[in-house]
Amino acid sequence: MSSAKFAAMTASLLARKGDAAPSLVAPAITLPRPALVTCKVQPAAPEPPPFPKTEQSDRLRRIVVSITQDELEKLGIAAIKKGISRHDIVRGALEEYFRKLAAELPQPCACMDGGACRC
């Protein structure tokens, strides 16, 4: 392999503090920025949790859920329109699912309603 030869580093190539300026080799091209679109949707007030929190439920745990790029984009758009985070939407969807599941079970289950387990 051949090695490329570079110019020697000299004091004329360095800029002192405060003396830096744009390069004169190529003029800077400024591109027009797109205008920001304002959204008139008012963020909804966050809803209180359906059951009182305990010390155990105060601590958030992390899980990994694989979703498609389309689902991620829809989740992000919904979060912006609602004025809440993507995490809040997913947690709310889980709460709603557990509420519906508790109603579908043949026997009442306090576990699904956030109460003490008596199963």
NORCOR-V620630 format. One record per helix or strand of 2 or more residues. SS is the DSSP state (H for helix, E for strand). FROM is the first residue (numbers start at 1). LEN is the number of residues. If there is no record, write none. Layout:
# NORCOR-V620630
{{SS FROM LEN} {SS FROM LEN}}
This chain:
# NORCOR-V620630
{{H 11 3} {H 55 4} {H 69 14} {H 86 19}}
